[in-house]
Amino acid sequence: MASESITNRDGSRVVLVDNGDGTGVRTTYAPDGAVVGVENLLDLPIDPPAVDPDPPEVVAAQVIAAEIDTRLAPSSVNSIAEVKAAIRDGLAAAVAQLRGEP
């Protein structure tokens, strides 16, 4: 829930309370603090929920899998050396990704 308060030059004040679910209330106060208006608000924008980034282990696994898929063709026979090189390069790419390197 967020709120915002605006004080006008005449001393009156408007307080907006956003409930975060698309609804809210705008309350207007006179300079002496008396409530002079209350308005229920609908159709306020709703922020999408924050998406947590994948854990580092998942990022590493995805990068390694992508590197192996790129290096080893599924329709051909690969040598042990090619498989080892693909795994090593995949691990190196995963470490670089986790470090934030380009």
Buried (B, 14 or more C-beta within 10 A) or exposed (E): EEEEEEEEEEEBBBBBBBBEEEBBBBBBBEEEEEEEEEEEBEEEEEEEEEEEEEEEEEBBBEBBEBBBEEBBEEEEEBEEEBEEBBBEBBBEBBEEBEEEEE
